[in-house]
């Protein structure tokens, strides 16, 4: 994304130079400066259009990848380093639309104890047994299927913190 930014800066500099040359040409009544101002203006316009096309081209690629949302199985494979085991059934999924902006990926699946052991062995999860009433209220927009109250009276919560920015995983297991 550096190329369009550099081109935009060059465009701005050329445009300001064309305005300055135009003002000097008018004040001094100098046709050579007037033509130079026109040349600078057309150069800034051309480079600006080129920068715009570059920006749109690069943005389109990123946006098209984001619009093609991953399936539940693809999300599972990404989160847990491998395709779902035969005993795993992905029930619901909500992927991030804008990575780094959307706060979470939500995945609801049923699996066997061996697969849970494999997942938990990947990171240093902290385990806690909590009451359903202790689960924080989360924004459930698009998560009509996420109903912890249907999981029973209590459940295990496994949390893994990847970094200080809040990146990590929280698993609710009952």
Backbone as JSON, one array per atom type, in Angstrom:
{
  "sequence": "XXXXXXXXXXXXXXXXXXXXXXXXXXXXXXXXXXXXXXXXXXXXXXXXXXXXXXXXXXXXXXXXXXXXXXXXXXXXXXXXXXXXXXXXXXXXXXXXXXXXXXXXXXXXXXXXXXXXXXXXXXXXXXXXXXXXXXXXXXXXXXXXXXXXXXXXXXXXXXXXXXXXXXXXXXXXXX",
  "N": [[0.82, -1.19, 0.0], [2.19, 1.1, 0.04], [3.0, 2.24, -2.37], [0.7, 3.59, -3.65], [0.35, 5.62, -1.7], [2.77, 7.03, -1.82], [2.59, 7.93, -4.47], [0.35, 9.56, -4.2], [1.35, 11.59, -2.56], [3.29, 12.69, -4.26], [1.56, 13.61, -6.24], [0.15, 15.59, -4.81], [2.25, 17.39, -4.22], [3.01, 18.16, -6.84], [0.61, 19.34, -7.66], [0.35, 21.52, -5.88], [2.64, 22.89, -6.64], [1.93, 23.52, -9.26], [-0.21, 25.3, -8.83], [1.18, 27.36, -7.5], [3.0, 28.1, -9.54], [1.17, 28.95, -11.44], [0.01, 31.19, -10.15], [2.27, 32.87, -9.94], [2.83, 33.17, -12.65], [0.59, 34.61, -13.52], [0.84, 36.96, -12.01], [3.29, 37.97, -12.95], [2.79, 38.03, -15.59], [3.74, 36.06, -17.39], [4.04, 33.9, -19.97], [5.46, 31.51, -20.32], [5.8, 30.51, -17.73], [3.1, 30.12, -17.27], [2.48, 28.04, -19.07], [4.14, 26.12, -17.96], [2.89, 25.82, -15.51], [0.46, 24.71, -16.37], [1.46, 22.3, -17.43], [2.49, 21.1, -15.07], [0.07, 20.86, -13.68], [-1.41, 19.05, -15.31], [0.32, 16.86, -15.14], [0.15, 16.31, -12.39], [-2.55, 15.61, -12.27], [-2.61, 13.33, -13.94], [-0.84, 11.57, -12.57], [-2.21, 11.45, -10.18], [-4.61, 10.18, -10.95], [-3.53, 7.71, -11.75], [-2.52, 6.86, -9.24], [-4.94, 6.61, -7.89], [-6.14, 4.48, -9.34], [-4.3, 2.45, -8.71], [-4.67, 2.29, -5.92], [-7.39, 1.53, -5.76], [-7.23, -0.92, -7.09], [-5.56, -2.45, -5.37], [-7.06, -2.34, -3.02], [-9.43, -3.57, -3.83], [-8.65, -6.25, -4.14], [-8.12, -6.97, -1.46], [-10.61, -6.48, -0.25], [-12.28, -8.22, -1.67], [-11.28, -10.68, -0.82], [-12.05, -10.56, 1.82], [-14.82, -10.51, 1.66], [-15.44, -13.0, 0.72], [-16.32, -15.09, 2.78], [-15.05, -17.39, 5.2], [-15.76, -20.88, 5.53], [-17.3, -22.81, 8.19], [-15.71, -25.08, 8.65], [-13.28, -24.25, 7.53], [-12.63, -22.15, 9.23], [-12.36, -23.56, 11.63], [-10.14, -25.19, 10.97], [-8.22, -23.21, 10.72], [-8.13, -22.03, 13.28], [-7.51, -24.18, 14.98], [-5.35, -25.56, 14.0], [-5.59, -27.62, 11.92], [-7.71, -29.83, 10.0], [-11.14, -30.52, 10.9], [-11.63, -33.27, 13.11], [-12.93, -36.6, 12.47], [-14.88, -37.02, 14.34], [-15.89, -34.54, 14.81], [-18.26, -31.97, 14.52], [-19.11, -29.12, 12.96], [-21.27, -26.66, 13.95], [-22.2, -23.96, 13.96], [-20.96, -20.79, 12.81], [-19.24, -17.68, 12.95], [-17.4, -15.51, 11.28], [-14.6, -13.19, 11.35], [-15.14, -10.05, 9.82], [-13.66, -7.8, 9.29], [-10.52, -8.23, 9.92], [-8.54, -7.58, 12.82], [-10.14, -5.48, 13.5], [-12.76, -6.41, 13.96], [-13.82, -8.03, 16.89], [-13.8, -10.78, 17.45], [-13.86, -14.27, 16.52], [-16.43, -16.54, 16.2], [-17.27, -19.83, 16.98], [-19.15, -22.7, 16.94], [-19.21, -25.96, 17.88], [-19.46, -29.55, 17.96], [-17.63, -32.18, 19.44], [-15.35, -34.95, 20.02], [-13.74, -36.3, 23.01], [-11.0, -36.83, 22.54], [-10.31, -35.04, 20.53], [-10.75, -32.63, 21.82], [-8.72, -32.83, 23.73], [-6.51, -32.7, 22.01], [-6.76, -30.09, 20.98], [-6.55, -28.55, 23.34], [-3.94, -29.13, 24.03], [-2.42, -27.57, 22.39], [-1.9, -24.97, 23.29], [-1.1, -23.04, 26.23], [-3.54, -23.17, 28.11], [-5.63, -21.6, 30.51], [-7.63, -23.03, 32.95], [-10.97, -22.98, 34.14], [-13.76, -23.59, 36.16], [-16.96, -22.49, 35.86], [-20.03, -20.85, 36.8], [-22.93, -20.58, 34.79], [-24.12, -18.13, 35.09], [-22.0, -16.43, 35.47], [-20.91, -15.75, 33.04], [-19.89, -13.18, 31.0], [-21.91, -10.6, 29.63], [-22.12, -10.53, 26.24], [-21.81, -8.89, 23.05], [-24.29, -9.91, 21.08], [-24.95, -9.68, 18.45], [-25.82, -11.07, 15.49], [-25.36, -13.51, 16.56], [-27.4, -15.33, 17.28], [-27.55, -17.99, 17.87], [-25.73, -18.38, 19.93], [-26.08, -19.22, 23.04], [-25.36, -19.37, 26.09], [-26.8, -20.05, 28.34], [-28.16, -22.33, 27.67], [-26.36, -24.32, 27.99], [-26.25, -25.65, 30.33], [-25.83, -25.75, 33.98], [-23.23, -25.14, 34.76], [-19.94, -24.71, 33.35], [-16.8, -25.48, 31.74], [-14.26, -23.14, 31.27], [-11.76, -22.31, 29.12], [-8.96, -20.42, 28.74], [-6.68, -18.75, 26.68], [-4.09, -16.55, 26.34], [-2.59, -14.81, 23.86], [-1.05, -12.48, 23.45], [-0.32, -9.18, 24.81], [-2.21, -7.55, 23.73], [-4.72, -8.52, 23.86], [-5.27, -10.6, 22.19], [-6.15, -13.94, 21.65], [-7.64, -17.04, 22.73], [-10.82, -18.16, 23.8], [-12.42, -20.84, 25.15], [-15.47, -22.43, 25.59], [-16.56, -25.12, 27.29], [-18.63, -27.87, 27.86]],
  "CA": [[0.0, 0.0, 0.0], [3.08, 2.25, 0.06], [3.09, 2.87, -3.69], [-0.34, 4.62, -3.83], [0.58, 6.74, -0.79], [3.87, 7.8, -2.4], [2.05, 8.61, -5.65], [-0.55, 10.62, -3.72], [2.2, 12.68, -2.08], [3.85, 13.32, -5.46], [0.44, 14.34, -6.84], [-0.09, 16.79, -4.01], [3.37, 18.32, -4.42], [2.89, 18.71, -8.19], [-0.56, 20.22, -7.71], [0.7, 22.77, -5.17], [3.61, 23.58, -7.5], [1.21, 24.08, -10.42], [-0.94, 26.48, -8.35], [2.18, 28.41, -7.26], [3.49, 28.56, -10.84], [0.07, 29.68, -12.06], [-0.1, 32.5, -9.5], [3.44, 33.67, -10.33], [2.67, 33.47, -14.08], [-0.41, 35.68, -13.64], [1.38, 38.22, -11.45], [4.4, 38.45, -13.79], [2.31, 37.97, -16.97], [4.76, 35.26, -18.08], [3.39, 32.77, -20.62], [6.26, 30.3, -20.11], [5.39, 30.0, -16.42], [1.72, 29.66, -17.4], [2.54, 26.71, -19.68], [4.74, 25.23, -16.96], [1.82, 25.54, -14.53], [-0.44, 23.75, -17.01], [2.17, 21.01, -17.49], [2.48, 20.55, -13.71], [-1.31, 20.48, -13.34], [-1.75, 17.81, -16.02], [1.15, 15.79, -14.57], [-0.43, 15.93, -11.1], [-3.82, 14.93, -12.56], [-2.29, 11.99, -14.45], [-0.28, 10.74, -11.49], [-3.3, 11.25, -9.22], [-5.49, 9.13, -11.48], [-2.79, 6.46, -11.66], [-2.51, 6.48, -7.82], [-6.3, 6.16, -7.58], [-6.32, 3.14, -9.89], [-3.48, 1.53, -7.9], [-5.33, 2.13, -4.62], [-8.61, 0.75, -5.96], [-6.82, -2.28, -7.43], [-5.07, -3.14, -4.17], [-8.18, -2.44, -2.08], [-10.38, -4.55, -4.35], [-8.16, -7.59, -3.8], [-8.31, -7.21, -0.03], [-12.04, -6.52, 0.06], [-12.86, -9.44, -2.23], [-10.91, -11.8, 0.06], [-12.82, -10.45, 3.06], [-16.21, -10.79, 1.39], [-15.54, -14.45, 0.6], [-16.19, -15.56, 4.16], [-14.64, -18.78, 5.36], [-16.76, -21.8, 6.04], [-17.03, -23.25, 9.55], [-14.58, -26.01, 8.62], [-12.07, -23.48, 7.28], [-12.34, -21.42, 10.47], [-11.88, -24.58, 12.57], [-8.79, -25.56, 10.56], [-7.34, -22.06, 11.0], [-8.02, -21.82, 14.73], [-7.02, -25.33, 15.73], [-4.24, -26.18, 13.27], [-5.91, -28.88, 11.26], [-9.1, -30.06, 9.66], [-11.89, -31.16, 11.98], [-11.57, -34.74, 13.2], [-14.17, -37.25, 12.03], [-15.87, -36.92, 15.41], [-16.22, -33.12, 14.99], [-19.33, -31.42, 13.7], [-19.22, -27.67, 13.1], [-22.69, -26.33, 13.93], [-22.4, -22.55, 13.62], [-19.72, -20.01, 12.76], [-19.29, -16.26, 12.57], [-16.01, -15.12, 11.05], [-14.31, -11.76, 11.35], [-15.28, -9.42, 8.53], [-12.47, -6.95, 9.2], [-9.54, -8.65, 10.92], [-7.94, -6.55, 13.67], [-11.19, -4.55, 13.93], [-13.76, -7.27, 14.61], [-13.19, -8.5, 18.12], [-13.74, -12.21, 17.69], [-14.41, -15.3, 15.64], [-17.25, -17.42, 17.02], [-17.39, -21.15, 16.37], [-19.91, -23.64, 17.77], [-19.02, -27.29, 17.32], [-19.48, -30.72, 18.84], [-16.5, -33.03, 19.12], [-15.05, -36.0, 21.0], [-12.76, -35.92, 24.03], [-9.64, -36.86, 21.99], [-10.1, -33.8, 19.79], [-10.62, -31.58, 22.85], [-7.36, -32.96, 24.27], [-5.58, -32.2, 20.98], [-6.89, -28.63, 20.94], [-6.03, -27.97, 24.58], [-2.5, -29.34, 24.09], [-1.75, -26.62, 21.5], [-1.52, -23.74, 23.99], [-1.15, -23.11, 27.69], [-4.85, -22.64, 28.5], [-6.0, -21.57, 31.93], [-8.93, -23.69, 33.09], [-11.81, -22.53, 35.25], [-15.15, -24.07, 36.17], [-17.77, -21.34, 36.25], [-21.47, -20.9, 36.68], [-23.44, -19.9, 33.59], [-24.44, -16.75, 35.46], [-20.77, -15.65, 35.48], [-20.48, -15.39, 31.69], [-20.13, -11.77, 30.69], [-22.84, -10.3, 28.53], [-21.37, -10.15, 25.05], [-22.61, -8.4, 21.95], [-24.75, -11.11, 20.39], [-25.41, -9.32, 17.12], [-25.45, -12.13, 14.57], [-25.07, -14.74, 17.32], [-28.64, -15.83, 17.87], [-27.3, -19.37, 18.29], [-24.87, -18.43, 21.11], [-26.92, -19.12, 24.23], [-24.69, -20.13, 27.15], [-27.78, -20.54, 29.3], [-28.59, -23.66, 27.23], [-25.26, -25.26, 28.17], [-26.33, -26.27, 31.65], [-25.61, -24.87, 35.12], [-21.84, -24.71, 34.81], [-19.13, -25.18, 32.24], [-15.38, -25.18, 31.83], [-13.78, -22.08, 30.4], [-10.33, -22.4, 28.88], [-8.5, -19.18, 28.12], [-5.28, -18.65, 26.24], [-3.76, -15.17, 25.98], [-1.44, -14.84, 22.96], [-0.22, -11.3, 23.66], [-0.9, -8.17, 25.69], [-3.24, -6.8, 23.0], [-6.01, -9.18, 24.01], [-5.42, -11.7, 21.23], [-6.11, -15.25, 22.27], [-8.81, -17.88, 22.53], [-11.61, -18.58, 24.94], [-13.22, -22.01, 24.8], [-16.51, -22.82, 26.55], [-16.74, -26.57, 27.11], [-19.46, -28.5, 28.88]],
  "C": [[0.87, 1.26, 0.0], [3.11, 2.99, -1.27], [1.98, 3.9, -3.9], [-0.15, 5.84, -2.92], [1.69, 7.63, -1.34], [3.38, 8.58, -3.62], [1.11, 9.75, -5.25], [0.24, 11.83, -3.23], [2.81, 13.43, -3.26], [2.77, 14.15, -6.15], [0.18, 15.64, -6.12], [1.0, 17.84, -4.22], [3.28, 18.97, -5.8], [1.72, 19.67, -8.31], [-0.28, 21.56, -7.04], [1.69, 23.57, -6.02], [2.91, 24.2, -8.7], [0.42, 25.32, -10.01], [0.03, 27.64, -8.13], [2.69, 28.98, -8.58], [2.42, 29.37, -11.56], [-0.06, 31.08, -11.46], [1.06, 33.42, -9.88], [3.31, 34.08, -11.8], [1.67, 34.6, -14.28], [0.17, 37.01, -13.15], [2.48, 38.81, -12.33], [4.01, 38.5, -15.27], [3.32, 37.24, -17.87], [4.1, 34.01, -18.64], [4.16, 31.46, -20.42], [5.9, 29.67, -18.77], [3.96, 29.47, -16.46], [1.69, 28.26, -18.0], [3.17, 25.68, -18.73], [3.69, 24.84, -15.9], [0.83, 24.54, -15.09], [0.18, 22.36, -17.07], [2.18, 20.34, -16.11], [1.09, 20.08, -13.3], [-1.69, 19.17, -14.01], [-0.93, 16.62, -15.5], [0.56, 15.34, -13.23], [-1.75, 15.19, -11.29], [-3.56, 13.5, -13.02], [-1.76, 11.07, -13.36], [-1.34, 10.47, -10.44], [-4.27, 10.17, -9.67], [-4.83, 7.76, -11.4], [-2.76, 5.95, -10.21], [-3.88, 5.96, -7.4], [-6.56, 4.75, -8.09], [-5.52, 2.1, -9.11], [-4.17, 1.24, -6.57], [-6.57, 1.25, -4.76], [-8.25, -0.7, -6.26], [-6.36, -3.07, -6.22], [-6.2, -3.33, -3.17], [-9.17, -3.5, -2.53], [-9.95, -5.97, -4.0], [-8.39, -7.93, -2.34], [-9.78, -7.35, 0.32], [-12.67, -7.8, -0.48], [-12.5, -10.66, -1.39], [-11.73, -11.77, 1.34], [-14.28, -10.85, 2.83], [-16.43, -12.3, 1.24], [-15.28, -15.06, 1.98], [-15.81, -17.04, 4.18], [-15.8, -19.62, 5.87], [-16.38, -22.17, 7.48], [-15.84, -24.18, 9.62], [-13.26, -25.28, 8.39], [-11.65, -22.69, 8.53], [-11.75, -22.38, 11.49], [-10.43, -24.94, 12.25], [-7.79, -24.44, 10.88], [-7.1, -21.9, 12.5], [-7.29, -22.96, 15.44], [-6.0, -26.17, 14.96], [-4.57, -27.55, 12.7], [-7.39, -29.0, 10.96], [-9.83, -30.74, 10.81], [-11.74, -32.68, 11.93], [-12.92, -35.31, 12.76], [-15.27, -37.12, 13.07], [-16.37, -35.47, 15.62], [-17.29, -32.69, 13.99], [-19.42, -29.92, 13.98], [-20.69, -27.3, 12.92], [-22.96, -24.9, 13.46], [-21.04, -21.85, 13.59], [-20.01, -18.57, 12.37], [-17.85, -15.79, 12.5], [-15.85, -13.62, 11.21], [-14.52, -11.23, 9.94], [-14.05, -8.55, 8.28], [-11.49, -7.38, 10.28], [-8.88, -7.44, 11.58], [-8.97, -5.52, 14.13], [-12.3, -5.34, 14.62], [-13.09, -7.96, 15.78], [-13.04, -10.01, 18.22], [-14.24, -13.02, 16.49], [-15.21, -16.22, 16.56], [-17.46, -18.73, 16.27], [-18.07, -22.09, 17.36], [-19.77, -25.01, 17.12], [-19.16, -28.34, 18.41], [-18.3, -31.59, 18.42], [-16.29, -34.06, 20.23], [-13.94, -35.55, 21.94], [-11.32, -35.93, 23.49], [-9.33, -35.56, 21.23], [-9.97, -32.62, 20.75], [-9.21, -31.63, 23.44], [-6.32, -32.42, 23.29], [-5.59, -30.67, 20.94], [-6.25, -28.01, 22.17], [-4.51, -28.14, 24.72], [-1.73, -28.32, 23.24], [-1.23, -25.38, 22.21], [-1.6, -23.97, 25.5], [-2.45, -22.44, 28.17], [-4.97, -22.63, 30.01], [-7.42, -22.1, 32.03], [-9.66, -23.14, 34.3], [-13.2, -23.12, 35.08], [-16.0, -22.91, 36.67], [-19.25, -21.65, 36.13], [-21.87, -20.15, 35.41], [-23.71, -18.43, 33.89], [-23.22, -15.85, 35.44], [-20.32, -15.19, 34.1], [-20.87, -13.94, 31.42], [-21.16, -11.66, 29.57], [-21.99, -9.84, 27.35], [-22.34, -9.63, 24.0], [-23.01, -9.62, 21.11], [-25.31, -10.81, 19.01], [-24.91, -10.37, 16.12], [-25.17, -13.46, 15.24], [-26.33, -15.27, 18.0], [-28.48, -17.24, 18.43], [-26.43, -19.46, 19.54], [-25.7, -18.15, 22.35], [-26.3, -19.96, 25.34], [-25.67, -20.7, 28.17], [-28.31, -21.93, 28.93], [-27.52, -24.73, 27.45], [-25.29, -25.98, 29.51], [-26.07, -25.27, 32.75], [-24.19, -24.32, 35.17], [-21.09, -25.28, 33.61], [-17.68, -24.81, 32.48], [-15.06, -24.08, 30.82], [-12.27, -22.21, 30.32], [-9.91, -21.12, 28.16], [-7.02, -19.23, 27.85], [-5.07, -17.22, 25.77], [-2.49, -15.18, 25.14], [-0.49, -13.67, 23.2], [-0.94, -10.31, 24.56], [-2.0, -7.35, 25.02], [-4.62, -7.45, 23.1], [-6.25, -10.31, 23.03], [-5.28, -13.02, 21.96], [-7.36, -16.02, 21.94], [-9.5, -18.12, 23.86], [-12.5, -19.72, 24.47], [-14.2, -22.28, 25.93], [-16.82, -24.29, 26.29], [-17.62, -27.1, 28.23], [-19.64, -29.95, 28.59]]
}
